[in-house]
Structure formats: C-alpha cells, structure tokens
Amino acid sequence: MLMQHIGEFKRDAIITPLLVAMCMVFVVSGRMALIYLGASLIVAGDLNAGDLTSLLMYCINILMSLVMLSMTIVMITMSSASARRVVEVLTEQCDMPAAKRRSPSSRMGP
C-alpha cells in the first residue's frame, strides 16, 4: 500500500515538472515567434511598432487571465480537500470507553 503511494509520488514528481517545462517552452517560443514575425512586418513597413507592442500586451493580458483561472481552480481543489477533512474530523466517532472520557468542564480547571 505504502509502496504504491510512493510510486505515485515519484511519478508525479517526474511528470509534473516535465509538463510545466513543456508549457513554458510553448509559451516562450510562441512569444518569440510573435516578436520575430512582428519585427519582420515592421521592417517591411506593414506594421507599426506601437501595434506590435499592443499585440504583445494583449497576449500578456490573456496569459495573466489564464494564470488567474488556473490559480482559482487550484484554490477550489485545495479548499474542497480541506472541507472534506474538516467534515471527517467533525463526524468522527469517539471509540474510547465512557469511563475514560473527560467532560469539557473537567478540562477547564478551577
């Protein structure tokens, strides 16, 4: 059982950084391609430098919105897991014999 969980953790520890690296390569390559194409259009006289700057800013705004969306999804996932744990703690039944349990008033002290 434990070895299975360790195997899952190892797999996640390898796959997750690779996926993140591939996404970063895709994003950075896309931005570089956009800058290259925009620069060649500026040299040809078909595009203004301000238009290229605006296009890059729109791309950055889109990426920031996607980052906020992904962080929202992560926070929702974390909060649902925390809520499940809180419900588990609140609904847990005590398995101690009644004679050994102390009442809350006895813990308060004088």
MDTraj code that builds the backbone (N, CA, C; nanometers):
import mdtraj as md
import numpy as np

residues = "MET LEU MET GLN HIS ILE GLY GLU PHE LYS ARG ASP ALA ILE ILE THR PRO LEU LEU VAL ALA MET CYS MET VAL PHE VAL VAL SER GLY ARG MET ALA LEU ILE TYR LEU GLY ALA SER LEU ILE VAL ALA GLY ASP LEU ASN ALA GLY ASP LEU THR SER LEU LEU MET TYR CYS ILE ASN ILE LEU MET SER LEU VAL MET LEU SER MET THR ILE VAL MET ILE THR MET SER SER ALA SER ALA ARG ARG VAL VAL GLU VAL LEU THR GLU GLN CYS ASP MET PRO ALA ALA LYS ARG ARG SER PRO SER SER ARG MET GLY PRO".split()
xyz = np.array([
    [0.0830, -0.1195, 0.0000],
    [0.0000, 0.0000, 0.0000],
    [0.0876, 0.1260, 0.0000],
    [0.1827, 0.1299, 0.0937],
    [0.2710, 0.2459, 0.1023],
    [0.3597, 0.2569, -0.0209],
    [0.4071, 0.1431, -0.0695],
    [0.4938, 0.1452, -0.1880],
    [0.4181, 0.1963, -0.3101],
    [0.2882, 0.1670, -0.3161],
    [0.2075, 0.2162, -0.4276],
    [0.1984, 0.3685, -0.4223],
    [0.1788, 0.4228, -0.3013],
    [0.1726, 0.5687, -0.2877],
    [0.3077, 0.6322, -0.3201],
    [0.4158, 0.5686, -0.2778],
    [0.5488, 0.6215, -0.3085],
    [0.5718, 0.6213, -0.4590],
    [0.5264, 0.5156, -0.5271],
    [0.5378, 0.5106, -0.6730],
    [0.4596, 0.6210, -0.7401],
    [0.3389, 0.6508, -0.6865],
    [0.2585, 0.7606, -0.7420],
    [0.3277, 0.8940, -0.7205],
    [0.3867, 0.9137, -0.6021],
    [0.4560, 1.0387, -0.5742],
    [0.5764, 1.0556, -0.6650],
    [0.6515, 0.9479, -0.6873],
    [0.7672, 0.9554, -0.7761],
    [0.7228, 0.9892, -0.9176],
    [0.6148, 0.9257, -0.9636],
    [0.5655, 0.9517, -1.0986],
    [0.5203, 1.0974, -1.1112],
    [0.4474, 1.1461, -1.0098],
    [0.4026, 1.2850, -1.0127],
    [0.5202, 1.3811, -1.0048],
    [0.6232, 1.3446, -0.9291],
    [0.7400, 1.4317, -0.9155],
    [0.8189, 1.4402, -1.0453],
    [0.8045, 1.3414, -1.1314],
    [0.8746, 1.3437, -1.2600],
    [0.7883, 1.4076, -1.3678],
    [0.6604, 1.3716, -1.3719],
    [0.5727, 1.4164, -1.4800],
    [0.5374, 1.5641, -1.4673],
    [0.5071, 1.6111, -1.3475],
    [0.4628, 1.7492, -1.3304],
    [0.5677, 1.8510, -1.3753],
    [0.6947, 1.8391, -1.3341],
    [0.7931, 1.9360, -1.3848],
    [0.8120, 1.9291, -1.5361],
    [0.7996, 1.8099, -1.5939],
    [0.8117, 1.7989, -1.7393],
    [0.6973, 1.8696, -1.8097],
    [0.5755, 1.8547, -1.7574],
    [0.4620, 1.9243, -1.8175],
    [0.4751, 2.0753, -1.8040],
    [0.5211, 2.1197, -1.6893],
    [0.5409, 2.2637, -1.6686],
    [0.6485, 2.3164, -1.7632],
    [0.7560, 2.2411, -1.7783],
    [0.8630, 2.2831, -1.8685],
    [0.8147, 2.2880, -2.0132],
    [0.7351, 2.1903, -2.0535],
    [0.6827, 2.1900, -2.1906],
    [0.5892, 2.3083, -2.2132],
    [0.5072, 2.3418, -2.1149],
    [0.4192, 2.4579, -2.1273],
    [0.4994, 2.5871, -2.1368],
    [0.6041, 2.5974, -2.0562],
    [0.6867, 2.7174, -2.0610],
    [0.7583, 2.7305, -2.1953],
    [0.8076, 2.6189, -2.2479],
    [0.8723, 2.6217, -2.3792],
    [0.7733, 2.6666, -2.4851],
    [0.6508, 2.6164, -2.4778],
    [0.5478, 2.6548, -2.5747],
    [0.5168, 2.8038, -2.5661],
    [0.5000, 2.8548, -2.4453],
    [0.4657, 2.9965, -2.4273],
    [0.5798, 3.0869, -2.4728],
    [0.7018, 3.0558, -2.4301],
    [0.8166, 3.1403, -2.4664],
    [0.8431, 3.1324, -2.6163],
    [0.8312, 3.0137, -2.6748],
    [0.8508, 3.0006, -2.8201],
    [0.7450, 3.0782, -2.8963],
    [0.6227, 3.0734, -2.8483],
    [0.5155, 3.1499, -2.9135],
    [0.5410, 3.2989, -2.9087],
    [0.5865, 3.3464, -2.7925],
    [0.6161, 3.4895, -2.7812],
    [0.7326, 3.5292, -2.8710],
    [0.8354, 3.4463, -2.8775],
    [0.9495, 3.4772, -2.9639],
    [0.9091, 3.4756, -3.1108],
    [0.8241, 3.3812, -3.1499],
    [0.7766, 3.3765, -3.2879],
    [0.6941, 3.5002, -3.3202],
    [0.6115, 3.5431, -3.2248],
    [0.5302, 3.6623, -3.2449],
    [0.6193, 3.7864, -3.2587],
    [0.7216, 3.7960, -3.1765],
    [0.8135, 3.9099, -3.1848],
    [0.8892, 3.9070, -3.3176],
    [0.9335, 3.7878, -3.3594],
    [1.0072, 3.7758, -3.4857],
    [0.9193, 3.8157, -3.6044],
    [0.7978, 3.7611, -3.6074],
    [0.7077, 3.7959, -3.7185],
    [0.6713, 3.9435, -3.7154],
    [0.6481, 3.9975, -3.5959],
    [0.6160, 4.1392, -3.5847],
    [0.7317, 4.2269, -3.6286],
    [0.8542, 4.1882, -3.5918],
    [0.9715, 4.2662, -3.6317],
    [0.9904, 4.2624, -3.7827],
    [0.9666, 4.1455, -3.8428],
    [0.9808, 4.1387, -3.9889],
    [0.8723, 4.2205, -4.0588],
    [0.7516, 4.2256, -4.0000],
    [0.6467, 4.3111, -4.0586],
    [0.6779, 4.4587, -4.0392],
    [0.7424, 4.4945, -3.9282],
    [0.7817, 4.6338, -3.9068],
    [0.8880, 4.6739, -4.0081],
    [0.9848, 4.5855, -4.0325],
    [1.0905, 4.6148, -4.1291],
    [1.0307, 4.6294, -4.2692],
    [0.9306, 4.5474, -4.3005],
    [0.8659, 4.5551, -4.4316],
    [0.7753, 4.6770, -4.4437],
    [0.7425, 4.7413, -4.3317],
    [0.6586, 4.8598, -4.3342],
    [0.5105, 4.8292, -4.3259],
    [0.4732, 4.7048, -4.2975],
    [0.3314, 4.6680, -4.2901],
    [0.2732, 4.6826, -4.1500],
    [0.3567, 4.7079, -4.0512],
    [0.3112, 4.7133, -3.9118],
    [0.3871, 4.8223, -3.8391],
    [0.3185, 4.8916, -3.7481],
    [0.3833, 4.9928, -3.6643],
    [0.4383, 4.9269, -3.5380],
    [0.5385, 4.9912, -3.4785],
    [0.5947, 4.9384, -3.3539],
    [0.4908, 4.9428, -3.2420],
    [0.4065, 5.0434, -3.2411],
    [0.3007, 5.0537, -3.1404],
    [0.1996, 4.9409, -3.1530],
    [0.1694, 4.9009, -3.2778],
    [0.0767, 4.7901, -3.2977],
    [0.1345, 4.6587, -3.2458],
    [0.2642, 4.6383, -3.2673],
    [0.3296, 4.5175, -3.2155],
    [0.3310, 4.5191, -3.0629],
    [0.3577, 4.6349, -3.0051],
    [0.3563, 4.6469, -2.8598],
    [0.2175, 4.6178, -2.8044],
    [0.1152, 4.6705, -2.8710],
    [-0.0222, 4.6441, -2.8277],
    [-0.0549, 4.4953, -2.8369],
    [-0.0126, 4.4304, -2.9438],
    [-0.0367, 4.2877, -2.9607],
    [0.0320, 4.2069, -2.8507],
    [0.1553, 4.2433, -2.8186],
    [0.2256, 4.1748, -2.7106],
    [0.1581, 4.1970, -2.5755],
    [0.1099, 4.3168, -2.5509],
    [0.0402, 4.3443, -2.4251],
    [-0.0905, 4.2660, -2.4169],
    [-0.1621, 4.2524, -2.5290],
    [-0.2842, 4.1714, -2.5295],
    [-0.2512, 4.0260, -2.4981],
    [-0.1424, 3.9759, -2.5538],
    [-0.1012, 3.8373, -2.5252],
    [-0.0659, 3.8203, -2.3779],
    [0.0027, 3.9162, -2.3203],
    [0.0383, 3.9094, -2.1786],
    [-0.0875, 3.9146, -2.0923],
    [-0.1838, 3.9987, -2.1294],
    [-0.3099, 4.0051, -2.0543],
    [-0.3846, 3.8725, -2.0603],
    [-0.3857, 3.8090, -2.1761],
    [-0.4513, 3.6783, -2.1895],
    [-0.3818, 3.5749, -2.1030],
    [-0.2475, 3.5745, -2.1047],
    [-0.1728, 3.4794, -2.0224],
    [-0.1965, 3.5030, -1.8732],
    [-0.2032, 3.6278, -1.8316],
    [-0.2294, 3.6565, -1.6908],
    [-0.3690, 3.6109, -1.6509],
    [-0.4657, 3.6264, -1.7399],
    [-0.6005, 3.5782, -1.7101],
    [-0.6022, 3.4262, -1.6979],
    [-0.5273, 3.3573, -1.7824],
    [-0.5196, 3.2119, -1.7731],
    [-0.4509, 3.1683, -1.6441],
    [-0.3496, 3.2429, -1.6000],
    [-0.2829, 3.2120, -1.4739],
    [-0.3798, 3.2287, -1.3576],
    [-0.4579, 3.3371, -1.3590],
    [-0.5554, 3.3583, -1.2515],
    [-0.6621, 3.2492, -1.2522],
    [-0.7043, 3.2058, -1.3700],
    [-0.8026, 3.0982, -1.3798],
    [-0.7469, 2.9682, -1.3240],
    [-0.6227, 2.9371, -1.3589],
    [-0.5631, 2.8136, -1.3072],
    [-0.5427, 2.8212, -1.1566],
    [-0.5043, 2.9371, -1.1035],
    [-0.4906, 2.9509, -0.9586],
    [-0.6252, 2.9370, -0.8884],
    [-0.7320, 2.9855, -0.9506],
    [-0.8654, 2.9692, -0.8937],
    [-0.9033, 2.8218, -0.8875],
    [-0.8733, 2.7490, -0.9924],
    [-0.9030, 2.6050, -0.9934],
    [-0.8231, 2.5331, -0.8860],
    [-0.6962, 2.5705, -0.8693],
    [-0.6130, 2.5088, -0.7659],
    [-0.6672, 2.5405, -0.6272],
    [-0.7073, 2.6643, -0.6043],
    [-0.7609, 2.7021, -0.4732],
    [-0.8925, 2.6309, -0.4439],
    [-0.9773, 2.6154, -0.5446],
    [-1.1030, 2.5425, -0.5247],
    [-1.0743, 2.3971, -0.4892],
    [-0.9776, 2.3365, -0.5558],
    [-0.9405, 2.1984, -0.5257],
    [-0.8863, 2.1858, -0.3840],
    [-0.7999, 2.2780, -0.3438],
    [-0.7445, 2.2739, -0.2088],
    [-0.8522, 2.2960, -0.1038],
    [-0.9434, 2.3889, -0.1283],
    [-1.0472, 2.4162, -0.0294],
    [-1.1455, 2.3006, -0.0186],
    [-1.1744, 2.2313, -0.1286],
    [-1.2650, 2.1166, -0.1193],
    [-1.1993, 2.0029, -0.0414],
    [-1.0686, 1.9834, -0.0599],
    [-0.9983, 1.8813, 0.0181],
    [-0.9965, 1.9183, 0.1660],
    [-0.9760, 2.0440, 0.1968],
    [-0.9769, 2.0884, 0.3361],
    [-1.1157, 2.0734, 0.3970],
    [-1.2182, 2.1050, 0.3208],
    [-1.3553, 2.0910, 0.3714],
    [-1.3870, 1.9442, 0.3997],
    [-1.3389, 1.8549, 0.3130],
    [-1.3605, 1.7113, 0.3385],
    [-1.2918, 1.6683, 0.4670],
    [-1.1721, 1.7203, 0.4931],
    [-1.1012, 1.6846, 0.6158],
    [-1.1725, 1.7394, 0.7390],
    [-1.2241, 1.8614, 0.7293],
    [-1.2965, 1.9203, 0.8422],
    [-1.4220, 1.8383, 0.8716],
    [-1.4957, 1.8002, 0.7684],
    [-1.6153, 1.7185, 0.7871],
    [-1.5780, 1.5839, 0.8476],
    [-1.4670, 1.5272, 0.8042],
    [-1.4209, 1.3992, 0.8595],
    [-1.3904, 1.4115, 1.0083],
    [-1.3258, 1.5207, 1.0487],
    [-1.2945, 1.5409, 1.1900],
    [-1.4216, 1.5634, 1.2707],
    [-1.5139, 1.6416, 1.2167],
    [-1.6358, 1.6715, 1.2908],
    [-1.7280, 1.5511, 1.3039],
    [-1.7261, 1.4612, 1.2091],
    [-1.8156, 1.3459, 1.2135],
    [-1.7521, 1.2216, 1.2716],
    [-1.6269, 1.2298, 1.3157],
    [-1.5604, 1.1117, 1.3712],
    [-1.6218, 1.0750, 1.5054],
    [-1.6416, 0.9455, 1.5255],
    [-1.6987, 0.8948, 1.6496],
    [-1.5869, 0.8589, 1.7466],
    [-1.6084, 0.8856, 1.8732],
    [-1.5097, 0.8536, 1.9761],
    [-1.5188, 0.7045, 2.0069],
    [-1.4050, 0.6362, 2.0099],
    [-1.4052, 0.4927, 2.0382],
    [-1.3505, 0.4620, 2.1774],
    [-1.3320, 0.5650, 2.2610],
    [-1.2859, 0.5436, 2.3977],
    [-1.4048, 0.5036, 2.4857],
    [-1.3807, 0.4209, 2.5866],
    [-1.4895, 0.3880, 2.6804],
    [-1.5363, 0.5136, 2.7526],
    [-1.6609, 0.5137, 2.7930],
    [-1.7207, 0.6320, 2.8550],
    [-1.6528, 0.6676, 2.9866],
    [-1.5990, 0.5699, 3.0580],
    [-1.5366, 0.5974, 3.1881],
    [-1.4064, 0.6752, 3.1727],
    [-1.3343, 0.6580, 3.0639],
    [-1.2058, 0.7250, 3.0461],
    [-1.2188, 0.8630, 2.9831],
    [-1.3338, 0.8928, 2.9252],
    [-1.3520, 1.0242, 2.8637],
    [-1.3708, 1.1305, 2.9695],
    [-1.3123, 1.2464, 2.9458],
    [-1.3316, 1.3586, 3.0364],
    [-1.4292, 1.4548, 2.9729],
    [-1.5106, 1.5128, 3.0542],
    [-1.6052, 1.6100, 3.0006],
    [-1.5324, 1.7415, 2.9774],
    [-1.5853, 1.8271, 2.8903],
    [-1.5190, 1.9566, 2.8657],
    [-1.5073, 2.0421, 2.9898],
    [-1.6036, 2.0304, 3.0833],
    [-1.5984, 2.1139, 3.2031],
    [-1.4866, 2.0704, 3.2967],
    [-1.4472, 1.9390, 3.2939],
    [-1.3401, 1.8938, 3.3805],
    [-1.2027, 1.9385, 3.3306],
    [-1.1920, 1.9756, 3.2039],
    [-1.0653, 2.0225, 3.1491],
    [-1.0387, 2.1677, 3.1811],
    [-1.1416, 2.2414, 3.2130],
    [-1.1290, 2.3848, 3.2343],
    [-1.0478, 2.4176, 3.3582],
    [-1.0566, 2.3369, 3.4588],
    [-0.9825, 2.3669, 3.5818],
    [-1.0661, 2.4538, 3.6743],
    [-1.0097, 2.4895, 3.7902],
    [-1.0856, 2.5697, 3.8865],
    [-1.1065, 2.7106, 3.8424],
])
top = md.Topology()
chain = top.add_chain()
for i, resn in enumerate(residues, 1):
    res = top.add_residue(resn, chain, resSeq=i)
    for name in ("N", "CA", "C"):
        top.add_atom(name, md.element.get_by_symbol(name[0]), res)
traj = md.Trajectory(xyz[None], top)
